[in-house]
Amino acid sequence: MDQALPAKLTSVAELDELLSRPSAGLVSFMKQLDGDIMVVGAGGKVGPTLTRLVQRAITAAKVQKKVVAVDVAPLDALAAEGIETHRCDMMDLDAVGKLPKTKNIIYLIGRKFGSTGAESLTWAVNCTVAYHAARAFQGCRIAGFSTGCVYPVMHLNSGGATEETTPEPVGEYAQSCLGRERMWDYYADQGKLDMVHIRLNYAVECRYGVLYDIGSKVWAGEPVDVTTGYANVIWQGDACNQIVQALGLASHPASILNVTGPETFSVRLVAEQFARLMGKKAEFSGQENGYGYLNNAAKANGLYGNPTVPLARIVDYTAQWIMAGGANLGKPTHFETQNGKY
Ligand SMILES: NC(=O)c1ccc[n+]([C@@H]2O[C@H](COP(=O)([O-])OP(=O)(O)OC[C@H]3O[C@@H](n4cnc5c(N)ncnc54)[C@H](O)[C@@H]3O)[C@@H](O)[C@H]2O)c1
């Protein structure tokens, strides 16, 4: 049985523990997965706790397997925990060829923020690096992070984009993310690797994400823009638990899995809940236009069950974290954006 949730998260250590807690489903998946696992892009917002999650699932499953972490950024904290790390700029094809070859790969490399004005760099990170990886990792099983932004913005009445919705990415960041998928597809379509594209919308935890953005505005007395009035989010630990298990869906041609929470929530109502918890008054700007990046998570929830950390609990954790002056990553999501400019 899965462990009970903590009542509060009062330190980065407690937060990281919950973000990297393997579910019973992941532990049993790990028992039957063949081969080692490499986390590529392990140094960003999601990678460190995802790498720890894999290590904890391996330990809990009592299987002989290792997790390897790769990034161009330093991975000192993971190395200090005994994880094999490789510093590699994957823009360099020769360097990619020297990475260890593992059967399973979780691929997180991407670039979003600052894309406006530096479009060529965004395309290079999202597409060229994916091409290098796909070329080098033939014969592997890959779960590749993509984004729900490859779909068009969806009306609330639609129920959110499903895996069958035709991609229509708006703006160069989202277009380059579809390009990232296509680099992998080029090899998967030829049967040279097995792939699942993870269309994630949006991972949240106490230090960043859509809920952090709403909560910190309420706390600061700033207006919350409700033009994009609805969203779905998923606790990052639940997202990672689902994504590692999604290695089991990798196929050629590639398969697709939306990963997000089951609720489509009102930004206005969530801001009012933050205000109640914080003893503040929520201020708003704009008016809901009924559209947002809304993804339908029915497939993932049917496979793995609903997330273990429900929306109301994440709002509680995030409110307490912000009020206590907890660390933040200084990376607003710009979830309000509907024109694709980041
Ligand atoms: N976090 C979210 O809520 C969210 C939502 C939707 C989609 N995604 C997707 O999930 C992926 C992972 O998310 P994240 O928030 O951890 O991203 P991130 O930007 O924080 O991390 C990406 C990592 O890729 C590494 N990287 C970039 N260029 C590299 C290179 N040339 N060689 C080696 N490493 C390189 C970076 O150093 C960084 O550690 C992203 O690609 C993003 O498109 C994330």
Ligand as a Chemical Component Dictionary entry (heavy atoms), coordinates in Angstrom:
data_LIG
# 
_chem_comp.id                   LIG 
_chem_comp.type                 NON-POLYMER 
_chem_comp.pdbx_formal_charge   0 
_chem_comp.three_letter_code    LIG 
# 
loop_
_chem_comp_atom.comp_id 
_chem_comp_atom.atom_id 
_chem_comp_atom.alt_atom_id 
_chem_comp_atom.type_symbol 
_chem_comp_atom.charge 
_chem_comp_atom.model_Cartn_x 
_chem_comp_atom.model_Cartn_y 
_chem_comp_atom.model_Cartn_z 
_chem_comp_atom.pdbx_ordinal 
LIG N1  N1  N 0  8.172  21.129 -15.881 1  
LIG C1  C1  C 0  6.994  21.166 -16.505 2  
LIG O1  O1  O 0  5.956  21.494 -15.931 3  
LIG C2  C2  C 0  6.906  20.765 -17.938 4  
LIG C3  C3  C 0  5.670  20.897 -18.595 5  
LIG C4  C4  C 0  5.559  20.474 -19.906 6  
LIG C5  C5  C 0  6.655  19.947 -20.555 7  
LIG N2  N2  N 1  7.850  19.849 -19.907 8  
LIG C6  C6  C 0  8.975  19.263 -20.656 9  
LIG O2  O2  O 0  9.656  18.390 -19.794 10 
LIG C7  C7  C 0  11.062 18.496 -19.955 11 
LIG C8  C8  C 0  11.732 18.496 -18.623 12 
LIG O3  O3  O 0  11.196 19.560 -17.842 13 
LIG P1  P1  P 0  12.108 20.433 -16.891 14 
LIG O4  O4  O 0  11.147 21.395 -16.302 15 
LIG O5  O5  O -1 12.954 19.582 -16.021 16 
LIG O6  O6  O 0  13.044 21.170 -17.963 17 
LIG P2  P2  P 0  14.373 22.011 -17.655 18 
LIG O7  O7  O 0  14.482 23.037 -18.722 19 
LIG O8  O8  O 0  14.378 22.480 -16.225 20 
LIG O9  O9  O 0  15.539 20.915 -17.816 21 
LIG C9  C9  C 0  16.082 20.566 -19.052 22 
LIG C10 C10 C 0  17.490 20.039 -18.845 23 
LIG O10 O10 O 0  18.083 19.795 -20.133 24 
LIG C11 C11 C 0  19.460 20.108 -20.021 25 
LIG N3  N3  N 0  20.064 20.399 -21.329 26 
LIG C12 C12 C 0  19.762 21.412 -22.178 27 
LIG N4  N4  N 0  20.589 21.396 -23.244 28 
LIG C13 C13 C 0  21.425 20.342 -23.077 29 
LIG C14 C14 C 0  22.503 19.810 -23.841 30 
LIG N5  N5  N 0  22.908 20.382 -24.987 31 
LIG N6  N6  N 0  23.129 18.705 -23.375 32 
LIG C15 C15 C 0  22.754 18.130 -22.189 33 
LIG N7  N7  N 0  21.756 18.614 -21.415 34 
LIG C16 C16 C 0  21.090 19.701 -21.842 35 
LIG C17 C17 C 0  19.474 21.366 -19.148 36 
LIG O11 O11 O 0  20.774 21.588 -18.580 37 
LIG C18 C18 C 0  18.403 21.042 -18.110 38 
LIG O12 O12 O 0  18.959 20.443 -16.968 39 
LIG C19 C19 C 0  11.297 19.759 -20.770 40 
LIG O13 O13 O 0  11.977 19.384 -21.931 41 
LIG C20 C20 C 0  9.942  20.317 -21.120 42 
LIG O14 O14 O 0  9.792  20.497 -22.532 43 
LIG C21 C21 C 0  7.993  20.244 -18.624 44 
# 
loop_
_chem_comp_bond.comp_id 
_chem_comp_bond.atom_id_1 
_chem_comp_bond.atom_id_2 
_chem_comp_bond.value_order 
_chem_comp_bond.pdbx_ordinal 
LIG N1  C1  SING 1  
LIG C1  O1  DOUB 2  
LIG C1  C2  SING 3  
LIG C2  C3  SING 4  
LIG C2  C21 DOUB 5  
LIG C3  C4  DOUB 6  
LIG C4  C5  SING 7  
LIG C5  N2  DOUB 8  
LIG N2  C6  SING 9  
LIG N2  C21 SING 10 
LIG C6  O2  SING 11 
LIG C6  C20 SING 12 
LIG O2  C7  SING 13 
LIG C7  C8  SING 14 
LIG C7  C19 SING 15 
LIG C8  O3  SING 16 
LIG O3  P1  SING 17 
LIG P1  O4  DOUB 18 
LIG P1  O5  SING 19 
LIG P1  O6  SING 20 
LIG O6  P2  SING 21 
LIG P2  O7  DOUB 22 
LIG P2  O8  SING 23 
LIG P2  O9  SING 24 
LIG O9  C9  SING 25 
LIG C9  C10 SING 26 
LIG C10 O10 SING 27 
LIG C10 C18 SING 28 
LIG O10 C11 SING 29 
LIG C11 N3  SING 30 
LIG C11 C17 SING 31 
LIG N3  C12 SING 32 
LIG N3  C16 SING 33 
LIG C12 N4  DOUB 34 
LIG N4  C13 SING 35 
LIG C13 C14 SING 36 
LIG C13 C16 DOUB 37 
LIG C14 N5  SING 38 
LIG C14 N6  DOUB 39 
LIG N6  C15 SING 40 
LIG C15 N7  DOUB 41 
LIG N7  C16 SING 42 
LIG C17 O11 SING 43 
LIG C17 C18 SING 44 
LIG C18 O12 SING 45 
LIG C19 O13 SING 46 
LIG C19 C20 SING 47 
LIG C20 O14 SING 48 
# 
